């Protein structure tokens, strides 16, 4: 990459962030999405959030399969949203407020790979 003054710009370093969450999802018509303060996390719009996959062998556990690339060193806020699985991503409810303390979770993208275990460690043996 070149800048306007001809200097080469270094590519932005990224952290691949994996999200894991355990919680109640009542019906098949629901899916879990990670939503947060960065554009890569949907900018707080549940329909633009990242859909988590159900973890095999761990009932009620969900995770990102390939992770999300976020700028290295970037602080961000995030929450889990339970959305309509029909494809439109309409918000049904946010994760239980008592679990999240009614405020977004906060993290910093550090290293090449970061795993945010919001599943009480239930999914550790599946990665």
Backbone atoms as SQL, in Angstrom:
CREATE TABLE atoms (id INTEGER PRIMARY KEY, chain TEXT, resi INTEGER, resn TEXT, atom TEXT, x REAL, y REAL, z REAL);
INSERT INTO atoms VALUES
  (1, 'A', 1, 'UNK', 'N', 0.833, -1.179, 0.000),
  (2, 'A', 1, 'UNK', 'CA', 0.000, 0.000, 0.000),
  (3, 'A', 1, 'UNK', 'C', 0.877, 1.241, 0.000),
  (4, 'A', 2, 'UNK', 'N', 0.503, 2.219, -0.787),
  (5, 'A', 2, 'UNK', 'CA', 1.241, 3.475, -0.814),
  (6, 'A', 2, 'UNK', 'C', 0.346, 4.590, -0.293),
  (7, 'A', 3, 'UNK', 'N', 0.949, 5.537, 0.405),
  (8, 'A', 3, 'UNK', 'CA', 0.207, 6.696, 0.893),
  (9, 'A', 3, 'UNK', 'C', 0.288, 7.795, -0.160),
  (10, 'A', 4, 'UNK', 'N', -0.390, 8.914, 0.074),
  (11, 'A', 4, 'UNK', 'CA', -0.381, 10.011, -0.892),
  (12, 'A', 4, 'UNK', 'C', 0.997, 10.627, -1.074),
  (13, 'A', 5, 'UNK', 'N', 1.860, 10.526, -0.070),
  (14, 'A', 5, 'UNK', 'CA', 3.210, 11.089, -0.202),
  (15, 'A', 5, 'UNK', 'C', 4.218, 10.061, -0.712),
  (16, 'A', 6, 'UNK', 'N', 3.746, 8.917, -1.169),
  (17, 'A', 6, 'UNK', 'CA', 4.606, 7.911, -1.758),
  (18, 'A', 6, 'UNK', 'C', 5.205, 6.910, -0.800),
  (19, 'A', 7, 'UNK', 'N', 5.059, 7.118, 0.513),
  (20, 'A', 7, 'UNK', 'CA', 5.586, 6.165, 1.486),
  (21, 'A', 7, 'UNK', 'C', 4.707, 4.921, 1.511),
  (22, 'A', 8, 'UNK', 'N', 5.338, 3.797, 1.759),
  (23, 'A', 8, 'UNK', 'CA', 4.568, 2.560, 1.873),
  (24, 'A', 8, 'UNK', 'C', 3.945, 2.471, 3.252),
  (25, 'A', 9, 'UNK', 'N', 2.679, 2.137, 3.276),
  (26, 'A', 9, 'UNK', 'CA', 1.952, 1.991, 4.537),
  (27, 'A', 9, 'UNK', 'C', 1.968, 0.521, 4.933),
  (28, 'A', 10, 'UNK', 'N', 2.288, 0.255, 6.187),
  (29, 'A', 10, 'UNK', 'CA', 2.295, -1.122, 6.674),
  (30, 'A', 10, 'UNK', 'C', 0.865, -1.637, 6.757),
  (31, 'A', 11, 'UNK', 'N', 0.667, -2.896, 6.401),
  (32, 'A', 11, 'UNK', 'CA', -0.684, -3.452, 6.541),
  (33, 'A', 11, 'UNK', 'C', -1.081, -3.488, 8.012),
  (34, 'A', 12, 'UNK', 'N', -2.352, -3.252, 8.269),
  (35, 'A', 12, 'UNK', 'CA', -2.849, -3.251, 9.641),
  (36, 'A', 12, 'UNK', 'C', -2.800, -4.666, 10.211),
  (37, 'A', 13, 'UNK', 'N', -2.244, -4.791, 11.406),
  (38, 'A', 13, 'UNK', 'CA', -2.171, -6.085, 12.072),
  (39, 'A', 13, 'UNK', 'C', -3.548, -6.440, 12.621),
  (40, 'A', 14, 'UNK', 'N', -3.877, -7.714, 12.570),
  (41, 'A', 14, 'UNK', 'CA', -5.196, -8.178, 13.007),
  (42, 'A', 14, 'UNK', 'C', -5.064, -9.298, 14.029),
  (43, 'A', 15, 'UNK', 'N', -6.087, -9.425, 14.844),
  (44, 'A', 15, 'UNK', 'CA', -6.228, -10.534, 15.783),
  (45, 'A', 15, 'UNK', 'C', -7.450, -11.334, 15.362),
  (46, 'A', 16, 'UNK', 'N', -7.308, -12.649, 15.259),
  (47, 'A', 16, 'UNK', 'CA', -8.469, -13.502, 14.972),
  (48, 'A', 16, 'UNK', 'C', -9.117, -13.830, 16.316),
  (49, 'A', 17, 'UNK', 'N', -10.324, -13.319, 16.513),
  (50, 'A', 17, 'UNK', 'CA', -11.031, -13.474, 17.783),
  (51, 'A', 17, 'UNK', 'C', -12.128, -14.521, 17.628),
  (52, 'A', 18, 'UNK', 'N', -12.102, -15.498, 18.532),
  (53, 'A', 18, 'UNK', 'CA', -13.128, -16.541, 18.577),
  (54, 'A', 18, 'UNK', 'C', -14.019, -16.283, 19.784),
  (55, 'A', 19, 'UNK', 'N', -15.311, -16.399, 19.584),
  (56, 'A', 19, 'UNK', 'CA', -16.281, -16.182, 20.655),
  (57, 'A', 19, 'UNK', 'C', -16.955, -17.501, 20.992),
  (58, 'A', 20, 'UNK', 'N', -17.101, -17.770, 22.280),
  (59, 'A', 20, 'UNK', 'CA', -17.828, -18.955, 22.766),
  (60, 'A', 20, 'UNK', 'C', -18.840, -18.495, 23.801),
  (61, 'A', 21, 'UNK', 'N', -20.031, -19.029, 23.715),
  (62, 'A', 21, 'UNK', 'CA', -21.099, -18.618, 24.633),
  (63, 'A', 21, 'UNK', 'C', -21.976, -19.810, 24.970),
  (64, 'A', 22, 'UNK', 'N', -22.423, -19.867, 26.207),
  (65, 'A', 22, 'UNK', 'CA', -23.379, -20.891, 26.642),
  (66, 'A', 22, 'UNK', 'C', -24.569, -20.175, 27.249),
  (67, 'A', 23, 'UNK', 'N', -25.742, -20.567, 26.812),
  (68, 'A', 23, 'UNK', 'CA', -26.948, -19.953, 27.348),
  (69, 'A', 23, 'UNK', 'C', -28.184, -20.570, 26.734),
  (70, 'A', 24, 'UNK', 'N', -29.336, -20.205, 27.272),
  (71, 'A', 24, 'UNK', 'CA', -30.584, -20.795, 26.798),
  (72, 'A', 24, 'UNK', 'C', -31.052, -20.215, 25.464),
  (73, 'A', 25, 'UNK', 'N', -31.279, -21.091, 24.529),
  (74, 'A', 25, 'UNK', 'CA', -31.938, -20.750, 23.274),
  (75, 'A', 25, 'UNK', 'C', -33.094, -21.724, 23.178),
  (76, 'A', 26, 'UNK', 'N', -34.292, -21.201, 23.259),
  (77, 'A', 26, 'UNK', 'CA', -35.469, -22.029, 23.495),
  (78, 'A', 26, 'UNK', 'C', -35.941, -22.845, 22.299),
  (79, 'A', 27, 'UNK', 'N', -35.908, -22.284, 21.133),
  (80, 'A', 27, 'UNK', 'CA', -36.529, -22.966, 19.993),
  (81, 'A', 27, 'UNK', 'C', -35.604, -22.980, 18.787),
  (82, 'A', 28, 'UNK', 'N', -35.933, -23.829, 17.841),
  (83, 'A', 28, 'UNK', 'CA', -35.118, -23.928, 16.624),
  (84, 'A', 28, 'UNK', 'C', -35.120, -22.646, 15.807),
  (85, 'A', 29, 'UNK', 'N', -36.150, -21.864, 15.957),
  (86, 'A', 29, 'UNK', 'CA', -36.265, -20.630, 15.182),
  (87, 'A', 29, 'UNK', 'C', -35.370, -19.520, 15.714),
  (88, 'A', 30, 'UNK', 'N', -34.561, -19.830, 16.725),
  (89, 'A', 30, 'UNK', 'CA', -33.658, -18.836, 17.299),
  (90, 'A', 30, 'UNK', 'C', -32.207, -19.169, 16.962),
  (91, 'A', 31, 'UNK', 'N', -31.406, -18.132, 16.811),
  (92, 'A', 31, 'UNK', 'CA', -29.969, -18.293, 16.617),
  (93, 'A', 31, 'UNK', 'C', -29.255, -17.269, 17.489),
  (94, 'A', 32, 'UNK', 'N', -27.983, -17.525, 17.754),
  (95, 'A', 32, 'UNK', 'CA', -27.182, -16.625, 18.585),
  (96, 'A', 32, 'UNK', 'C', -26.240, -15.846, 17.671),
  (97, 'A', 33, 'UNK', 'N', -26.160, -14.552, 17.916),
  (98, 'A', 33, 'UNK', 'CA', -25.252, -13.686, 17.158),
  (99, 'A', 33, 'UNK', 'C', -24.373, -12.907, 18.127),
  (100, 'A', 34, 'UNK', 'N', -23.146, -12.655, 17.709),
  (101, 'A', 34, 'UNK', 'CA', -22.262, -11.776, 18.466),
  (102, 'A', 34, 'UNK', 'C', -22.397, -10.390, 17.835),
  (103, 'A', 35, 'UNK', 'N', -22.658, -9.398, 18.677),
  (104, 'A', 35, 'UNK', 'CA', -22.895, -8.033, 18.212),
  (105, 'A', 35, 'UNK', 'C', -22.050, -7.103, 19.074),
  (106, 'A', 36, 'UNK', 'N', -21.446, -6.095, 18.460),
  (107, 'A', 36, 'UNK', 'CA', -20.607, -5.222, 19.263),
  (108, 'A', 36, 'UNK', 'C', -20.360, -3.854, 18.676),
  (109, 'A', 37, 'UNK', 'N', -19.390, -3.176, 19.266),
  (110, 'A', 37, 'UNK', 'CA', -19.119, -1.774, 18.975),
  (111, 'A', 37, 'UNK', 'C', -18.327, -1.534, 17.691),
  (112, 'A', 38, 'UNK', 'N', -17.762, -2.560, 17.100),
  (113, 'A', 38, 'UNK', 'CA', -16.966, -2.398, 15.881),
  (114, 'A', 38, 'UNK', 'C', -17.777, -2.785, 14.647),
  (115, 'A', 39, 'UNK', 'N', -17.447, -2.234, 13.483),
  (116, 'A', 39, 'UNK', 'CA', -18.151, -2.613, 12.255),
  (117, 'A', 39, 'UNK', 'C', -18.092, -4.122, 11.988),
  (118, 'A', 40, 'UNK', 'N', -16.959, -4.747, 12.330),
  (119, 'A', 40, 'UNK', 'CA', -16.814, -6.195, 12.124),
  (120, 'A', 40, 'UNK', 'C', -17.787, -6.993, 12.987),
  (121, 'A', 41, 'UNK', 'N', -18.313, -6.364, 14.033),
  (122, 'A', 41, 'UNK', 'CA', -19.268, -7.016, 14.943),
  (123, 'A', 41, 'UNK', 'C', -20.677, -6.448, 14.774),
  (124, 'A', 42, 'UNK', 'N', -20.909, -5.762, 13.673),
  (125, 'A', 42, 'UNK', 'CA', -22.248, -5.285, 13.362),
  (126, 'A', 42, 'UNK', 'C', -22.607, -3.909, 13.873),
  (127, 'A', 43, 'UNK', 'N', -21.682, -3.220, 14.546),
  (128, 'A', 43, 'UNK', 'CA', -21.951, -1.870, 15.069),
  (129, 'A', 43, 'UNK', 'C', -23.262, -1.803, 15.854),
  (130, 'A', 44, 'UNK', 'N', -23.470, -2.758, 16.722),
  (131, 'A', 44, 'UNK', 'CA', -24.647, -2.866, 17.604),
  (132, 'A', 44, 'UNK', 'C', -25.951, -3.155, 16.864),
  (133, 'A', 45, 'UNK', 'N', -25.878, -3.570, 15.606),
  (134, 'A', 45, 'UNK', 'CA', -27.077, -3.947, 14.859),
  (135, 'A', 45, 'UNK', 'C', -27.145, -5.473, 14.813),
  (136, 'A', 46, 'UNK', 'N', -28.076, -6.093, 15.543),
  (137, 'A', 46, 'UNK', 'CA', -28.140, -7.557, 15.578),
  (138, 'A', 46, 'UNK', 'C', -28.208, -8.207, 14.197),
  (139, 'A', 47, 'UNK', 'N', -28.932, -7.611, 13.263),
  (140, 'A', 47, 'UNK', 'CA', -29.039, -8.193, 11.924),
  (141, 'A', 47, 'UNK', 'C', -27.693, -8.229, 11.207),
  (142, 'A', 48, 'UNK', 'N', -26.756, -7.365, 11.608),
  (143, 'A', 48, 'UNK', 'CA', -25.428, -7.320, 10.994),
  (144, 'A', 48, 'UNK', 'C', -24.388, -8.088, 11.808),
  (145, 'A', 49, 'UNK', 'N', -24.801, -8.689, 12.914),
  (146, 'A', 49, 'UNK', 'CA', -23.880, -9.434, 13.767),
  (147, 'A', 49, 'UNK', 'C', -23.459, -10.757, 13.152),
  (148, 'A', 50, 'UNK', 'N', -22.526, -11.430, 13.803),
  (149, 'A', 50, 'UNK', 'CA', -21.982, -12.708, 13.331),
  (150, 'A', 50, 'UNK', 'C', -22.772, -13.855, 13.961),
  (151, 'A', 51, 'UNK', 'N', -23.261, -14.763, 13.128),
  (152, 'A', 51, 'UNK', 'CA', -24.017, -15.920, 13.619),
  (153, 'A', 51, 'UNK', 'C', -23.054, -16.940, 14.210),
  (154, 'A', 52, 'UNK', 'N', -23.355, -17.401, 15.417),
  (155, 'A', 52, 'UNK', 'CA', -22.564, -18.442, 16.064),
  (156, 'A', 52, 'UNK', 'C', -23.145, -19.804, 15.704),
  (157, 'A', 53, 'UNK', 'N', -22.288, -20.809, 15.647),
  (158, 'A', 53, 'UNK', 'CA', -22.711, -22.183, 15.357),
  (159, 'A', 53, 'UNK', 'C', -22.938, -22.938, 16.652),
  (160, 'A', 54, 'UNK', 'N', -23.862, -23.893, 16.608),
  (161, 'A', 54, 'UNK', 'CA', -24.068, -24.767, 17.767),
  (162, 'A', 54, 'UNK', 'C', -22.850, -25.665, 17.898),
  (163, 'A', 55, 'UNK', 'N', -22.379, -25.837, 19.119),
  (164, 'A', 55, 'UNK', 'CA', -21.226, -26.701, 19.364),
  (165, 'A', 55, 'UNK', 'C', -21.686, -28.144, 19.494),
  (166, 'A', 56, 'UNK', 'N', -21.094, -29.018, 18.712),
  (167, 'A', 56, 'UNK', 'CA', -21.433, -30.438, 18.790),
  (168, 'A', 56, 'UNK', 'C', -21.042, -30.995, 20.149),
  (169, 'A', 57, 'UNK', 'N', -21.936, -31.728, 20.751),
  (170, 'A', 57, 'UNK', 'CA', -21.642, -32.396, 22.011),
  (171, 'A', 57, 'UNK', 'C', -21.745, -31.523, 23.241),
  (172, 'A', 58, 'UNK', 'N', -22.092, -30.263, 23.069),
  (173, 'A', 58, 'UNK', 'CA', -22.218, -29.350, 24.209),
  (174, 'A', 58, 'UNK', 'C', -23.550, -28.619, 24.098),
  (175, 'A', 59, 'UNK', 'N', -24.556, -29.158, 24.726),
  (176, 'A', 59, 'UNK', 'CA', -25.891, -28.569, 24.650),
  (177, 'A', 59, 'UNK', 'C', -25.874, -27.132, 25.182),
  (178, 'A', 60, 'UNK', 'N', -26.469, -26.235, 24.417),
  (179, 'A', 60, 'UNK', 'CA', -26.552, -24.839, 24.822),
  (180, 'A', 60, 'UNK', 'C', -25.286, -24.042, 24.618),
  (181, 'A', 61, 'UNK', 'N', -24.291, -24.625, 23.917),
  (182, 'A', 61, 'UNK', 'CA', -23.034, -23.918, 23.657),
  (183, 'A', 61, 'UNK', 'C', -22.963, -23.506, 22.183),
  (184, 'A', 62, 'UNK', 'N', -22.443, -22.307, 21.953),
  (185, 'A', 62, 'UNK', 'CA', -22.358, -21.746, 20.612),
  (186, 'A', 62, 'UNK', 'C', -20.991, -21.105, 20.444),
  (187, 'A', 63, 'UNK', 'N', -20.486, -21.075, 19.191),
  (188, 'A', 63, 'UNK', 'CA', -19.171, -20.474, 18.959),
  (189, 'A', 63, 'UNK', 'C', -19.026, -20.009, 17.517),
  (190, 'A', 64, 'UNK', 'N', -18.063, -19.115, 17.300),
  (191, 'A', 64, 'UNK', 'CA', -17.704, -18.741, 15.937),
  (192, 'A', 64, 'UNK', 'C', -16.811, -19.854, 15.409),
  (193, 'A', 65, 'UNK', 'N', -16.963, -20.201, 14.147),
  (194, 'A', 65, 'UNK', 'CA', -16.182, -21.304, 13.597),
  (195, 'A', 65, 'UNK', 'C', -14.833, -20.852, 13.045),
  (196, 'A', 66, 'UNK', 'N', -14.792, -19.704, 12.389),
  (197, 'A', 66, 'UNK', 'CA', -13.520, -19.259, 11.820),
  (198, 'A', 66, 'UNK', 'C', -12.978, -18.003, 12.486),
  (199, 'A', 67, 'UNK', 'N', -13.665, -17.511, 13.484),
  (200, 'A', 67, 'UNK', 'CA', -13.205, -16.316, 14.180),
  (201, 'A', 67, 'UNK', 'C', -13.516, -15.051, 13.397),
  (202, 'A', 68, 'UNK', 'N', -13.235, -13.929, 14.020),
  (203, 'A', 68, 'UNK', 'CA', -13.492, -12.617, 13.433),
  (204, 'A', 68, 'UNK', 'C', -12.186, -11.831, 13.485),
  (205, 'A', 69, 'UNK', 'N', -11.756, -11.283, 12.362),
  (206, 'A', 69, 'UNK', 'CA', -10.526, -10.489, 12.336),
  (207, 'A', 69, 'UNK', 'C', -10.816, -9.079, 12.827),
  (208, 'A', 70, 'UNK', 'N', -10.145, -8.701, 13.919),
  (209, 'A', 70, 'UNK', 'CA', -10.291, -7.371, 14.508),
  (210, 'A', 70, 'UNK', 'C', -8.921, -6.704, 14.580),
  (211, 'A', 71, 'UNK', 'N', -8.874, -5.373, 14.515),
  (212, 'A', 71, 'UNK', 'CA', -7.588, -4.669, 14.577),
  (213, 'A', 71, 'UNK', 'C', -6.836, -4.976, 15.875),
  (214, 'A', 72, 'UNK', 'N', -5.572, -5.324, 15.745),
  (215, 'A', 72, 'UNK', 'CA', -4.723, -5.631, 16.896),
  (216, 'A', 72, 'UNK', 'C', -4.686, -4.446, 17.853),
  (217, 'A', 73, 'UNK', 'N', -4.881, -4.725, 19.137),
  (218, 'A', 73, 'UNK', 'CA', -4.835, -3.697, 20.161),
  (219, 'A', 73, 'UNK', 'C', -6.122, -2.913, 20.333),
  (220, 'A', 74, 'UNK', 'N', -7.128, -3.217, 19.535),
  (221, 'A', 74, 'UNK', 'CA', -8.399, -2.481, 19.578),
  (222, 'A', 74, 'UNK', 'C', -9.252, -2.928, 20.762),
  (223, 'A', 75, 'UNK', 'N', -9.693, -1.967, 21.570),
  (224, 'A', 75, 'UNK', 'CA', -10.672, -2.256, 22.620),
  (225, 'A', 75, 'UNK', 'C', -12.045, -2.316, 21.966),
  (226, 'A', 76, 'UNK', 'N', -12.903, -3.190, 22.462),
  (227, 'A', 76, 'UNK', 'CA', -14.256, -3.266, 21.909),
  (228, 'A', 76, 'UNK', 'C', -15.220, -3.792, 22.958),
  (229, 'A', 77, 'UNK', 'N', -16.495, -3.497, 22.741),
  (230, 'A', 77, 'UNK', 'CA', -17.577, -3.999, 23.584),
  (231, 'A', 77, 'UNK', 'C', -18.389, -4.979, 22.754),
  (232, 'A', 78, 'UNK', 'N', -19.001, -5.953, 23.435),
  (233, 'A', 78, 'UNK', 'CA', -19.819, -6.926, 22.714),
  (234, 'A', 78, 'UNK', 'C', -20.857, -7.543, 23.631),
  (235, 'A', 79, 'UNK', 'N', -21.883, -8.109, 23.002),
  (236, 'A', 79, 'UNK', 'CA', -22.926, -8.861, 23.707),
  (237, 'A', 79, 'UNK', 'C', -23.420, -9.955, 22.775),
  (238, 'A', 80, 'UNK', 'N', -24.110, -10.909, 23.351),
  (239, 'A', 80, 'UNK', 'CA', -24.724, -11.974, 22.572),
  (240, 'A', 80, 'UNK', 'C', -26.202, -11.651, 22.412),
  (241, 'A', 81, 'UNK', 'N', -26.683, -11.789, 21.189),
  (242, 'A', 81, 'UNK', 'CA', -28.082, -11.506, 20.881),
  (243, 'A', 81, 'UNK', 'C', -28.756, -12.782, 20.405),
  (244, 'A', 82, 'UNK', 'N', -29.950, -13.031, 20.902),
  (245, 'A', 82, 'UNK', 'CA', -30.749, -14.153, 20.425),
  (246, 'A', 82, 'UNK', 'C', -31.669, -13.553, 19.367),
  (247, 'A', 83, 'UNK', 'N', -31.544, -14.064, 18.141),
  (248, 'A', 83, 'UNK', 'CA', -32.243, -13.481, 16.996),
  (249, 'A', 83, 'UNK', 'C', -33.104, -14.518, 16.290),
  (250, 'A', 84, 'UNK', 'N', -33.972, -14.030, 15.445),
  (251, 'A', 84, 'UNK', 'CA', -34.808, -14.882, 14.614),
  (252, 'A', 84, 'UNK', 'C', -33.909, -15.559, 13.579),
  (253, 'A', 85, 'UNK', 'N', -34.022, -16.872, 13.459),
  (254, 'A', 85, 'UNK', 'CA', -33.153, -17.625, 12.552),
  (255, 'A', 85, 'UNK', 'C', -33.689, -17.673, 11.125),
  (256, 'A', 86, 'UNK', 'N', -34.744, -16.954, 10.845),
  (257, 'A', 86, 'UNK', 'CA', -35.353, -17.006, 9.515),
  (258, 'A', 86, 'UNK', 'C', -34.521, -16.306, 8.453),
  (259, 'A', 87, 'UNK', 'N', -33.430, -15.704, 8.840),
  (260, 'A', 87, 'UNK', 'CA', -32.557, -15.060, 7.872),
  (261, 'A', 87, 'UNK', 'C', -32.520, -13.549, 7.977),
  (262, 'A', 88, 'UNK', 'N', -33.510, -12.947, 8.649),
  (263, 'A', 88, 'UNK', 'CA', -33.503, -11.490, 8.747),
  (264, 'A', 88, 'UNK', 'C', -32.750, -10.986, 9.971),
  (265, 'A', 89, 'UNK', 'N', -32.433, -11.862, 10.909),
  (266, 'A', 89, 'UNK', 'CA', -31.652, -11.489, 12.086),
  (267, 'A', 89, 'UNK', 'C', -32.361, -10.584, 13.061),
  (268, 'A', 90, 'UNK', 'N', -33.682, -10.571, 13.028),
  (269, 'A', 90, 'UNK', 'CA', -34.446, -9.713, 13.935),
  (270, 'A', 90, 'UNK', 'C', -34.168, -10.092, 15.387),
  (271, 'A', 91, 'UNK', 'N', -33.904, -9.080, 16.215),
  (272, 'A', 91, 'UNK', 'CA', -33.596, -9.305, 17.623),
  (273, 'A', 91, 'UNK', 'C', -34.819, -9.817, 18.367),
  (274, 'A', 92, 'UNK', 'N', -34.640, -10.918, 19.092),
  (275, 'A', 92, 'UNK', 'CA', -35.681, -11.433, 19.980),
  (276, 'A', 92, 'UNK', 'C', -35.391, -10.937, 21.387),
  (277, 'A', 93, 'UNK', 'N', -34.142, -11.116, 21.822),
  (278, 'A', 93, 'UNK', 'CA', -33.735, -10.642, 23.147),
  (279, 'A', 93, 'UNK', 'C', -32.205, -10.652, 23.218),
  (280, 'A', 94, 'UNK', 'N', -31.674, -9.860, 24.133),
  (281, 'A', 94, 'UNK', 'CA', -30.247, -9.893, 24.417),
  (282, 'A', 94, 'UNK', 'C', -29.995, -11.018, 25.408),
  (283, 'A', 95, 'UNK', 'N', -28.741, -11.461, 25.525),
  (284, 'A', 95, 'UNK', 'CA', -28.399, -12.470, 26.523),
  (285, 'A', 95, 'UNK', 'C', -28.932, -12.025, 27.880),
  (286, 'A', 96, 'UNK', 'N', -29.110, -12.955, 28.768),
  (287, 'A', 96, 'UNK', 'CA', -29.680, -12.642, 30.081),
  (288, 'A', 96, 'UNK', 'C', -28.901, -11.518, 30.752),
  (289, 'A', 97, 'UNK', 'N', -29.608, -10.473, 31.132),
  (290, 'A', 97, 'UNK', 'CA', -28.964, -9.294, 31.719),
  (291, 'A', 97, 'UNK', 'C', -28.232, -9.629, 33.010),
  (292, 'A', 98, 'UNK', 'N', -28.782, -10.566, 33.796),
  (293, 'A', 98, 'UNK', 'CA', -28.126, -10.898, 35.059),
  (294, 'A', 98, 'UNK', 'C', -26.782, -11.584, 34.827),
  (295, 'A', 99, 'UNK', 'N', -26.634, -12.256, 33.697),
  (296, 'A', 99, 'UNK', 'CA', -25.368, -12.908, 33.370),
  (297, 'A', 99, 'UNK', 'C', -24.344, -11.867, 32.924),
  (298, 'A', 100, 'UNK', 'N', -24.774, -10.944, 32.117),
  (299, 'A', 100, 'UNK', 'CA', -23.853, -9.953, 31.563),
  (300, 'A', 100, 'UNK', 'C', -23.711, -8.718, 32.436),
  (301, 'A', 101, 'UNK', 'N', -24.430, -8.673, 33.548),
  (302, 'A', 101, 'UNK', 'CA', -24.352, -7.503, 34.410),
  (303, 'A', 101, 'UNK', 'C', -25.008, -6.275, 33.804),
  (304, 'A', 102, 'UNK', 'N', -25.887, -6.473, 32.854),
  (305, 'A', 102, 'UNK', 'CA', -26.643, -5.427, 32.167),
  (306, 'A', 102, 'UNK', 'C', -25.776, -4.439, 31.406),
  (307, 'A', 103, 'UNK', 'N', -24.508, -4.694, 31.294),
  (308, 'A', 103, 'UNK', 'CA', -23.634, -3.835, 30.502),
  (309, 'A', 103, 'UNK', 'C', -22.903, -4.708, 29.497),
  (310, 'A', 104, 'UNK', 'N', -22.460, -4.116, 28.400),
  (311, 'A', 104, 'UNK', 'CA', -21.716, -4.922, 27.428),
  (312, 'A', 104, 'UNK', 'C', -20.432, -5.482, 28.038),
  (313, 'A', 105, 'UNK', 'N', -20.005, -6.588, 27.506),
  (314, 'A', 105, 'UNK', 'CA', -18.708, -7.152, 27.877),
  (315, 'A', 105, 'UNK', 'C', -17.641, -6.314, 27.173),
  (316, 'A', 106, 'UNK', 'N', -16.444, -6.263, 27.732),
  (317, 'A', 106, 'UNK', 'CA', -15.356, -5.460, 27.171),
  (318, 'A', 106, 'UNK', 'C', -14.145, -6.362, 26.969),
  (319, 'A', 107, 'UNK', 'N', -13.457, -6.182, 25.843),
  (320, 'A', 107, 'UNK', 'CA', -12.251, -6.966, 25.565),
  (321, 'A', 107, 'UNK', 'C', -11.302, -6.124, 24.715),
  (322, 'A', 108, 'UNK', 'N', -10.069, -6.617, 24.593),
  (323, 'A', 108, 'UNK', 'CA', -9.059, -6.002, 23.734),
  (324, 'A', 108, 'UNK', 'C', -8.504, -7.087, 22.827),
  (325, 'A', 109, 'UNK', 'N', -8.435, -6.801, 21.533),
  (326, 'A', 109, 'UNK', 'CA', -7.896, -7.759, 20.565),
  (327, 'A', 109, 'UNK', 'C', -6.378, -7.808, 20.727),
  (328, 'A', 110, 'UNK', 'N', -5.871, -8.893, 21.307),
  (329, 'A', 110, 'UNK', 'CA', -4.435, -9.030, 21.547),
  (330, 'A', 110, 'UNK', 'C', -3.917, -10.321, 20.930),
  (331, 'A', 111, 'UNK', 'N', -2.686, -10.292, 20.469),
  (332, 'A', 111, 'UNK', 'CA', -2.056, -11.478, 19.899),
  (333, 'A', 111, 'UNK', 'C', -2.618, -11.833, 18.536),
  (334, 'A', 112, 'UNK', 'N', -2.171, -12.957, 18.015),
  (335, 'A', 112, 'UNK', 'CA', -2.670, -13.420, 16.715),
  (336, 'A', 112, 'UNK', 'C', -4.030, -14.085, 16.831),
  (337, 'A', 113, 'UNK', 'N', -4.270, -14.710, 17.998),
  (338, 'A', 113, 'UNK', 'CA', -5.504, -15.468, 18.212),
  (339, 'A', 113, 'UNK', 'C', -5.975, -15.222, 19.639),
  (340, 'A', 114, 'UNK', 'N', -7.253, -14.902, 19.780),
  (341, 'A', 114, 'UNK', 'CA', -7.840, -14.656, 21.086),
  (342, 'A', 114, 'UNK', 'C', -9.149, -15.422, 21.170),
  (343, 'A', 115, 'UNK', 'N', -9.331, -16.179, 22.250),
  (344, 'A', 115, 'UNK', 'CA', -10.576, -16.910, 22.474),
  (345, 'A', 115, 'UNK', 'C', -11.265, -16.301, 23.687),
  (346, 'A', 116, 'UNK', 'N', -12.472, -15.799, 23.481),
  (347, 'A', 116, 'UNK', 'CA', -13.267, -15.236, 24.572),
  (348, 'A', 116, 'UNK', 'C', -14.253, -16.302, 25.022),
  (349, 'A', 117, 'UNK', 'N', -13.980, -16.881, 26.173),
  (350, 'A', 117, 'UNK', 'CA', -14.768, -18.001, 26.698),
  (351, 'A', 117, 'UNK', 'C', -15.878, -17.493, 27.607),
  (352, 'A', 118, 'UNK', 'N', -17.013, -17.217, 27.021),
  (353, 'A', 118, 'UNK', 'CA', -18.186, -16.822, 27.790),
  (354, 'A', 118, 'UNK', 'C', -19.111, -18.024, 27.954),
  (355, 'A', 119, 'UNK', 'N', -18.493, -19.205, 27.975),
  (356, 'A', 119, 'UNK', 'CA', -19.232, -20.465, 28.114),
  (357, 'A', 119, 'UNK', 'C', -18.793, -21.242, 29.353),
  (358, 'A', 120, 'UNK', 'N', -18.126, -20.574, 30.280),
  (359, 'A', 120, 'UNK', 'CA', -17.612, -21.211, 31.501),
  (360, 'A', 120, 'UNK', 'C', -16.698, -22.389, 31.194),
  (361, 'A', 121, 'UNK', 'N', -15.992, -22.331, 30.070),
  (362, 'A', 121, 'UNK', 'CA', -15.037, -23.372, 29.703),
  (363, 'A', 121, 'UNK', 'C', -15.638, -24.630, 29.115),
  (364, 'A', 122, 'UNK', 'N', -16.942, -24.649, 28.876),
  (365, 'A', 122, 'UNK', 'CA', -17.604, -25.865, 28.382),
  (366, 'A', 122, 'UNK', 'C', -17.114, -26.297, 27.005),
  (367, 'A', 123, 'UNK', 'N', -16.677, -25.370, 26.176),
  (368, 'A', 123, 'UNK', 'CA', -16.275, -25.715, 24.818),
  (369, 'A', 123, 'UNK', 'C', -14.796, -25.927, 24.627),
  (370, 'A', 124, 'UNK', 'N', -14.021, -25.978, 25.689),
  (371, 'A', 124, 'UNK', 'CA', -12.563, -26.086, 25.555),
  (372, 'A', 124, 'UNK', 'C', -12.108, -27.337, 24.828),
  (373, 'A', 125, 'UNK', 'N', -12.741, -28.445, 25.058),
  (374, 'A', 125, 'UNK', 'CA', -12.276, -29.680, 24.426),
  (375, 'A', 125, 'UNK', 'C', -12.704, -29.793, 22.977),
  (376, 'A', 126, 'UNK', 'N', -13.457, -28.810, 22.452),
  (377, 'A', 126, 'UNK', 'CA', -13.910, -28.895, 21.070),
  (378, 'A', 126, 'UNK', 'C', -13.100, -28.011, 20.134),
  (379, 'A', 127, 'UNK', 'N', -12.044, -27.350, 20.633),
  (380, 'A', 127, 'UNK', 'CA', -11.266, -26.477, 19.746),
  (381, 'A', 127, 'UNK', 'C', -9.932, -27.094, 19.404);
